[in-house]
Amino acid sequence: MRADRLVNIMILLQNRGKMTAKELSNELEVSVRTILRDMDALTNAGFPIISERGKGGGWLLLDNFRSKLSGLTIDDMKSLFLIPSGELLEDLGLNNQTLDTRQKLLASIPAIFREEAQAIWERIHIDTGTWKQSKEKAYALKTVQQAVWDNKKLKIYYEQADGEQKERLIEPLGLVAKGNKWYLVALRDGELRNYRVSRIYHAKIENENFKRPPNFNLVAYWEQSKVEFIKKLPKYDVQVEIHPEIMKRIQFTGKFVKVIKSENPNKNKWIPATLSFNDQQEAVEFILGFANKIKVVSPTDIIDKVVSLAISVIDFYKE
């Protein structure tokens, strides 16, 4: 709706200062021509918006004007109370308040929103932990966080997935919490990289500052990074028939296998399905673990490997 867009233009100019018509059009996902019409509408309505021409120009609000518009809807207000779990805030050193931050926020919002905000606070809690205490120890997190805040280059000593240890000089751009794990997004030799913070066994902040890349958006980068990571994951699919009594167990153990397709039971009442694993060895071990409750249909070469592994287990215990 145009009214919403006009309000959003005012909020963007208030928060960011000068913006070009192109920047506004990209942010609000409309054409530059639409933005120019909106600016005419706002100036004709008496809002103190001026346009600076030439290189480095753009639209801006007069210095002595500050809108009281917040643009917050009731859903926006609710979302402010869905803060991360205490353990993530504690990792960042932000959970040592004597008074819950939401108490302060509640006192500052308009009364018409207060009841709804209080309700969402009382009804939803976000816990990023696991049922078993398997939280990674991120010993370098405080140092990494300080480098991110201060825009300082950081020297890290990092253990790769294969166990090899490397020394790296990086430019830390931001921290991302994925579940209960922390990841550092940084520039190394001009390229964006992701580092699991728990694998940084030592970090040292350098005296040298660095310049953040223009228009870098941490959230947008991370979402795209996840997509690319998933595309690169190894995949090994197996067509099987599953005994109905273990089907629920397989669907529940999604950490080890993914059921990407299942069909109606066949004449023997077994369920044809396609299971996806990271590699063949993982598939062999998983299938063998269910003994005579999973039958491999294809690829047929995996059948010999399951049988071979089963024989080796029998021989091992016969000794």
C-alpha positions as CSV (number, residue, x, y, z in Angstrom):
1,M,0.0,0.0,0.0
2,R,1.2,3.5,-0.8
3,A,0.5,4.9,2.6
4,D,2.8,2.2,4.2
5,R,5.5,3.0,1.7
6,L,5.4,6.7,2.4
7,V,5.8,6.0,6.1
8,N,8.7,3.7,5.4
9,I,10.4,6.3,3.3
10,M,10.2,8.7,6.3
11,I,11.6,6.1,8.6
12,L,14.5,5.2,6.3
13,L,15.4,8.9,5.9
14,Q,15.2,9.5,9.6
15,N,17.4,6.5,10.5
16,R,19.9,6.6,7.6
17,G,20.1,10.2,6.7
18,K,20.7,11.0,3.0
19,M,19.5,8.3,0.5
20,T,19.3,8.3,-3.3
21,A,16.1,7.5,-5.2
22,K,17.9,4.3,-6.4
23,E,18.7,3.2,-2.8
24,L,15.1,3.8,-1.7
25,S,13.8,1.9,-4.7
26,N,16.0,-1.1,-3.9
27,E,15.1,-1.0,-0.2
28,L,11.3,-0.8,-0.9
29,E,11.3,-2.9,-4.0
30,V,9.7,-0.4,-6.3
31,S,10.8,1.5,-9.3
32,V,12.8,4.8,-9.2
33,R,9.9,6.5,-10.9
34,T,7.6,5.4,-8.1
35,I,10.0,6.8,-5.5
36,L,10.1,10.1,-7.3
37,R,6.3,10.3,-7.3
38,D,6.3,9.4,-3.6
39,M,8.8,12.2,-2.8
40,D,6.6,14.7,-4.6
41,A,3.6,13.6,-2.6
42,L,5.6,13.9,0.7
43,T,6.9,17.4,-0.1
44,N,3.5,18.6,-1.3
45,A,2.1,17.4,2.0
46,G,4.5,19.7,3.8
47,F,7.1,17.2,5.0
48,P,10.6,19.0,5.2
49,I,12.3,16.7,2.6
50,I,14.9,18.3,0.4
51,S,16.8,17.0,-2.6
52,E,20.6,17.6,-3.2
53,R,21.7,17.4,-6.8
54,G,24.9,16.2,-8.3
55,K,27.4,13.6,-7.2
56,G,26.9,12.5,-3.7
57,G,23.4,13.9,-3.7
58,G,20.2,12.4,-2.6
59,W,17.0,13.0,-0.5
60,L,17.2,13.9,3.2
61,L,15.2,15.4,6.0
62,L,16.0,18.9,7.3
63,D,18.3,18.7,10.3
64,N,15.8,20.2,12.8
65,F,13.1,17.7,11.9
66,R,12.6,14.4,13.6
67,S,9.4,12.4,12.9
68,K,7.6,10.7,15.8
69,L,6.7,7.9,13.4
70,S,8.0,4.5,14.5
71,G,6.3,2.5,11.9
72,L,5.9,-0.3,14.4
73,T,2.9,-2.6,14.0
74,I,1.5,-4.8,16.8
75,D,3.4,-7.8,15.2
76,D,6.6,-5.7,15.3
77,M,6.1,-5.0,18.9
78,K,5.5,-8.7,19.7
79,S,8.7,-9.7,17.8
80,L,10.8,-7.4,20.0
81,F,9.9,-9.6,23.0
82,L,11.0,-12.9,21.3
83,I,14.6,-12.3,22.3
84,P,17.2,-15.1,22.0
85,S,17.7,-17.6,24.7
86,G,19.7,-16.6,27.8
87,E,22.7,-18.7,26.9
88,L,23.3,-16.8,23.6
89,L,23.1,-13.5,25.5
90,E,25.4,-14.8,28.2
91,D,27.9,-15.8,25.5
92,L,28.0,-12.2,24.4
93,G,28.1,-10.8,27.9
94,L,24.7,-9.3,27.6
95,N,22.8,-11.3,30.2
96,N,24.0,-9.9,33.4
97,Q,21.2,-7.3,33.8
98,T,19.5,-7.1,37.2
99,L,16.3,-6.2,35.4
100,D,15.1,-8.0,32.3
101,T,15.5,-5.8,29.2
102,R,12.0,-6.5,28.2
103,Q,10.8,-4.9,31.4
104,K,12.4,-1.6,30.3
105,L,11.0,-2.0,26.8
106,L,7.6,-2.7,28.1
107,A,7.7,0.6,30.1
108,S,8.7,2.5,27.0
109,I,6.1,1.3,24.4
110,P,2.6,2.9,23.9
111,A,0.0,1.6,26.2
112,I,-2.1,0.2,23.3
113,F,0.7,-2.3,22.6
114,R,1.6,-3.1,26.2
115,E,-1.0,-5.8,26.9
116,E,-0.2,-7.7,23.6
117,A,3.6,-7.5,24.2
118,Q,3.2,-8.8,27.8
119,A,1.1,-11.7,26.5
120,I,3.7,-12.8,23.9
121,W,6.4,-12.6,26.6
122,E,4.4,-14.9,28.9
123,R,3.5,-17.4,26.2
124,I,6.6,-18.0,24.0
125,H,10.2,-18.7,25.1
126,I,13.1,-19.5,22.7
127,D,15.6,-22.0,23.9
128,T,18.5,-22.7,21.5
129,G,20.1,-25.3,23.7
130,T,20.0,-29.1,23.3
131,W,18.4,-31.7,25.6
132,K,21.8,-33.0,26.4
133,Q,24.5,-30.6,27.5
134,S,26.8,-30.7,24.4
135,K,27.5,-27.0,24.1
136,E,30.7,-26.2,22.3
137,K,33.4,-24.4,24.2
138,A,34.1,-21.2,22.3
139,Y,37.1,-20.0,24.3
140,A,38.0,-17.2,21.8
141,L,34.5,-15.8,21.6
142,K,35.1,-12.7,23.8
143,T,38.2,-11.7,21.8
144,V,36.5,-12.3,18.5
145,Q,33.5,-10.3,19.6
146,Q,35.7,-7.4,20.7
147,A,37.5,-7.3,17.3
148,V,34.1,-7.3,15.6
149,W,32.9,-4.3,17.7
150,D,36.2,-2.4,17.3
151,N,36.7,-3.1,13.5
152,K,40.2,-4.4,14.2
153,K,42.1,-7.0,12.2
154,L,42.3,-10.3,14.0
155,K,45.0,-13.0,14.0
156,I,43.5,-16.4,14.7
157,Y,44.9,-19.9,15.2
158,Y,42.3,-22.2,13.7
159,E,41.8,-26.0,13.6
160,Q,40.3,-27.2,10.4
161,A,37.8,-30.0,10.0
162,D,40.7,-32.4,9.2
163,G,42.6,-31.5,12.3
164,E,45.2,-29.4,10.6
165,Q,46.0,-26.1,12.4
166,K,46.4,-22.9,10.5
167,E,47.3,-19.3,11.4
168,R,45.1,-16.7,9.6
169,L,45.0,-12.9,9.6
170,I,41.4,-11.9,9.0
171,E,39.0,-8.9,9.0
172,P,36.0,-9.9,11.3
173,L,32.7,-8.6,10.0
174,G,30.1,-10.3,12.3
175,L,29.0,-13.2,14.5
176,V,26.2,-15.6,13.7
177,A,24.6,-18.0,16.2
178,K,23.4,-21.2,14.4
179,G,21.6,-23.3,17.0
180,N,23.9,-23.1,20.0
181,K,27.1,-22.8,17.9
182,W,28.8,-19.5,17.0
183,Y,30.3,-18.7,13.6
184,L,32.5,-15.8,12.6
185,V,32.1,-14.2,9.2
186,A,35.3,-12.5,8.1
187,L,37.3,-11.4,5.1
188,R,40.6,-13.2,4.3
189,D,42.6,-12.0,1.3
190,G,39.5,-10.2,0.1
191,E,37.2,-13.2,0.2
192,L,34.4,-13.8,2.6
193,R,34.9,-16.9,4.9
194,N,33.0,-18.6,7.7
195,Y,34.9,-19.9,10.8
196,R,33.4,-22.0,13.6
197,V,34.4,-20.1,16.7
198,S,34.9,-23.2,18.8
199,R,37.7,-24.2,16.4
200,I,39.6,-21.0,17.1
201,Y,41.9,-22.1,19.9
202,H,43.7,-18.7,20.2
203,A,42.9,-15.2,18.9
204,K,44.9,-11.9,19.0
205,I,43.5,-8.5,18.2
206,E,45.8,-6.5,15.9
207,N,46.3,-2.7,16.2
208,E,45.3,-2.2,12.6
209,N,41.8,-1.2,11.7
210,F,40.1,-2.3,8.5
211,K,37.4,-0.8,6.2
212,R,34.2,-2.8,6.1
213,P,33.0,-3.6,2.6
214,P,30.3,-1.1,1.5
215,N,26.7,-2.4,1.7
216,F,27.7,-5.7,3.4
217,N,24.6,-7.3,4.9
218,L,25.4,-10.0,7.4
219,V,21.9,-11.6,7.4
220,A,21.7,-11.7,3.6
221,Y,25.2,-13.1,3.3
222,W,24.6,-15.8,5.9
223,E,21.3,-16.9,4.2
224,Q,23.1,-17.2,0.8
225,S,26.0,-19.0,2.5
226,K,23.7,-21.6,3.9
227,V,22.2,-22.3,0.5
228,E,25.7,-22.7,-1.0
229,F,26.8,-25.0,1.8
230,I,23.8,-27.3,1.4
231,K,24.4,-27.5,-2.3
232,K,28.0,-28.7,-1.6
233,L,27.0,-31.4,0.9
234,P,27.8,-34.9,-0.2
235,K,24.7,-37.1,-0.9
236,Y,24.2,-40.8,-1.3
237,D,20.6,-42.1,-2.0
238,V,19.5,-45.6,-1.4
239,Q,16.1,-47.2,-2.4
240,V,14.9,-49.6,0.2
241,E,11.9,-51.4,1.6
242,I,11.2,-50.7,5.3
243,H,9.3,-52.9,7.8
244,P,6.4,-50.8,9.1
245,E,7.3,-51.3,12.8
246,I,10.5,-49.2,12.4
247,M,9.2,-46.5,10.0
248,K,8.6,-44.0,12.8
249,R,12.0,-44.6,14.3
250,I,13.7,-43.8,11.0
251,Q,11.6,-40.7,10.5
252,F,12.5,-39.6,14.0
253,T,16.3,-40.1,13.6
254,G,16.6,-37.3,11.0
255,K,20.1,-36.4,12.3
256,F,21.6,-39.5,10.6
257,V,19.3,-40.1,7.6
258,K,16.7,-38.2,5.6
259,V,13.7,-39.9,4.2
260,I,13.2,-38.0,0.9
261,K,10.4,-40.2,-0.4
262,S,8.1,-42.9,0.9
263,E,5.3,-44.7,-0.8
264,N,2.3,-46.8,0.2
265,P,3.0,-50.3,1.6
266,N,3.5,-53.0,-1.0
267,K,1.8,-56.4,-1.1
268,N,4.1,-57.6,1.7
269,K,3.1,-54.5,3.8
270,W,6.7,-53.2,3.6
271,I,7.1,-49.5,2.8
272,P,9.2,-48.5,-0.3
273,A,11.3,-45.5,0.5
274,T,14.3,-43.5,-0.6
275,L,16.9,-42.7,2.1
276,S,19.5,-40.0,1.8
277,F,22.9,-40.3,3.5
278,N,26.2,-38.3,3.4
279,D,28.1,-41.2,1.9
280,Q,28.0,-44.9,1.2
281,Q,29.8,-46.0,4.4
282,E,27.2,-44.1,6.5
283,A,24.4,-45.8,4.6
284,V,25.9,-49.3,5.1
285,E,26.3,-48.9,8.8
286,F,22.9,-47.4,9.3
287,I,21.1,-50.1,7.3
288,L,23.0,-52.9,9.1
289,G,21.9,-51.3,12.4
290,F,18.3,-52.3,11.6
291,A,19.2,-55.9,10.8
292,N,16.3,-57.6,8.9
293,K,14.0,-54.6,9.1
294,I,15.4,-52.8,6.0
295,K,15.9,-54.4,2.6
296,V,18.1,-52.6,0.0
297,V,16.7,-52.4,-3.5
298,S,19.3,-50.2,-5.2
299,P,22.1,-49.6,-5.7
300,T,22.8,-53.3,-5.6
301,D,26.5,-52.9,-4.9
302,I,25.7,-51.7,-1.4
303,I,24.1,-55.1,-0.6
304,D,27.5,-56.9,-0.7
305,K,29.0,-54.2,1.6
306,V,26.2,-54.6,4.1
307,V,26.7,-58.4,4.1
308,S,30.5,-58.0,4.4
309,L,30.2,-55.7,7.3
310,A,27.7,-58.1,9.0
311,I,30.1,-61.0,8.6
312,S,33.0,-59.0,10.0
313,V,30.9,-58.2,13.1
314,I,30.0,-61.9,13.6
315,D,33.7,-62.9,13.2
316,F,34.7,-60.2,15.7
317,Y,32.5,-61.5,18.4
318,K,33.4,-65.2,17.7
319,E,37.0,-64.6,18.6
